[in-house]
Amino acid sequence: MTKKFNPVTPELLAELKNVLGEKYVKTDDDHLVAYQTDEEGNSYYFHKPEVVVFPGSTEEVAAVVKLANAHLVPLTPRSAGSGVACGAIPVYRGIVIELERMNKILTFDAENMYATCQTGVMTGDLQAEARKHNLLYAGDPSSAESCQIGGNVANNAGGNKAVKYGTTRHQIYSLKVVTPTGDIVDVGARLQKCSTGLCLEQLIAGSEGILGIITEVTVKLRPLPPYSFNMVCVFKSDEEAFALPNKILKAGIDPTSIEFMDNEALVMTCKFLDMPMPHVDDGCDYVIVTVETFDEGDSDRKMEKLCDLAEANGAIDVLEADARIWKLRKQFAEAARNIDMMFQTEDFVVPLDKIADITKQIPELREKYDLYCVTVAHIGDGNIHVLPLNVKKLSPEAWFEKIKTFHRDLFPRVYALGGKMSGEHGIGYKKKEEFSLCTPAGEVNMIKAIKKALDPNGIMNPGKLVDVD
Ligand SMILES: Cc1cc2nc3c(=O)[nH]c(=O)nc-3n(C[C@H](O)[C@H](O)[C@H](O)COP(=O)(O)OP(=O)(O)OC[C@H]3O[C@@H](n4cnc5c(N)ncnc54)[C@H](O)[C@@H]3O)c2cc1C
């Protein structure tokens, strides 16, 4: 589909500089190259913007959006650019609106357990601020030190604590949003329940920047559990490992995290970190379980129960883990990148009882498409990251084609089991075609109708999620 957008003209640049100030409007090639991609390493997807702007307030964001409409120029919102679905790549060029200057925690109310953040607050900074007050911000993507709260809301980021606390959408009370036509709107409220009108903050959460630009987020904070432990349950067989999460949940252990690393992921990451770990050389998988409690006795009881459960379910060893275990879990993507900049992070999600059904099909797919893959997973919520690695150093185009054929085979299998192609990374530009192929027409049409109604000129992050004429 070709979009009829206008190029960025000297007149538009002058108007942008008038609104933002000269130094916050960048057209030099260093900036344009830096914003041609997000976390994506395959140059096949790269697109350079014509200009990158750095607004400092909601009002400035609104003014930029109004100019983009007046000039019919596409606009791509961007937070930290750690996304892995090409969501922040300006596929129709135009303006990238980088929100990193809007990085203040505006309100931190420890007594009433909420905070209002500008969109550009780093997720790790919000977590650290909460900890200082003995509170928890429960959104916890592995990229917390390199992503921003607005980007997390836009993608409905998941991460390591979703089993217990849900994803980013479950952490929000309300949002301030600049609509695709440049109006400033507050949606949601700091309420424990609400049956008043449509739940628009939840419509914006996970909308990947196609329905507006989030400029402020009011989040829930929770009491910080003082006791916690990490256990590593070591398995010889994937199937036994995948059966464990449901049993842990049914036993009332109430874990914060249940993560999985297969042996190939363990070997790759241990080697990258030069950090030997037990049983990795024996071909074993890890299921990593974190439990947090408010009572020491409760913690001890849950640890004992977990050990018994894991052993009864085939674990060959159950070890209490130190901080190295989370270093290992969080560094696997860097280890993959170390092999080749181009790698694919699958992100499909299935019901918990179907994890084994989908993962046992992966060896067949690996052979069929001649792919080397490692697997890590948030198995407590059925979210599987199979990572095909470009060990054969294929060209960007050849790698793109290989992954496309792999997806056309993989995703129908995921959907046949009641799953979806993304549990937390979003669709973006990268999986847009597959999304329309796998999703019922009625659902795609509803998304298109909402997009058209809110963004009549189609300028807000075009080319992502769905194509709208
Ligand atoms: C090593 C690594 C580990 C990761 N681990 C996880 C994980 O555990 N869980 C997880 O969910 N993700 C994970 N991710 C992916 C990524 O970090 C998340 O998707 C994150 O939420 C992106 O945030 P960001 O600030 O970088 O947003 P960006 O990449 O800048 O943007 C993401 C999308 O949101 C849109 N957008 C950004 N800001 C706004 C805004 N203010 N208003 C409207 N739209 C906006 C963009 O247009 C784009 O479509 C990981 C990535 C890496 C590199």
The ligand as a Gaussian input file, in Angstrom:
#p B3LYP/6-31G(d) Opt

LIG

0 1
 C       17.324000      -6.923000      26.019000
 C       15.857000      -6.677000      25.873000
 C       14.972000      -7.264000      26.750000
 C       13.613000      -7.043000      26.629000
 N       12.772000      -7.629000      27.522000
 C       11.456000      -7.398000      27.447000
 C       10.570000      -8.007000      28.379000
 O       10.972000      -8.731000      29.284000
 N        9.254000      -7.747000      28.236000
 C        8.775000      -6.926000      27.250000
 O        7.573000      -6.722000      27.178000
 N        9.593000      -6.350000      26.362000
 C       10.917000      -6.564000      26.427000
 N       11.758000      -5.980000      25.519000
 C       11.205000      -5.128000      24.441000
 C       11.122000      -3.621000      24.783000
 O       12.075000      -3.247000      25.753000
 C        9.727000      -3.253000      25.236000
 O        8.825000      -3.438000      24.161000
 C        9.567000      -1.822000      25.758000
 O        8.270000      -1.661000      26.265000
 C        9.816000      -0.752000      24.695000
 O        9.927000       0.487000      25.354000
 P       10.729000       1.698000      24.711000
 O       10.686000       2.811000      25.682000
 O       12.063000       1.296000      24.270000
 O        9.791000       2.010000      23.465000
 P       10.100000       2.193000      21.862000
 O       10.908000       1.047000      21.410000
 O       10.718000       3.544000      21.707000
 O        8.671000       2.188000      21.290000
 C        7.889000       1.016000      21.301000
 C        6.556000       1.278000      20.564000
 O        5.768000       2.186000      21.295000
 C        5.509000       3.374000      20.553000
 N        5.692000       4.455000      21.530000
 C        6.810000       4.719000      22.248000
 N        6.576000       5.712000      23.105000
 C        5.288000       6.098000      22.937000
 C        4.453000       7.065000      23.540000
 N        4.905000       7.852000      24.506000
 N        3.183000       7.182000      23.103000
 C        2.707000       6.365000      22.123000
 N        3.447000       5.436000      21.515000
 C        4.714000       5.290000      21.919000
 C        6.535000       3.372000      19.432000
 O        6.041000       4.051000      18.287000
 C        6.700000       1.894000      19.192000
 O        5.643000       1.430000      18.386000
 C       13.122000      -6.198000      25.596000
 C       14.013000      -5.595000      24.714000
 C       15.366000      -5.824000      24.842000
 C       16.288000      -5.143000      23.887000

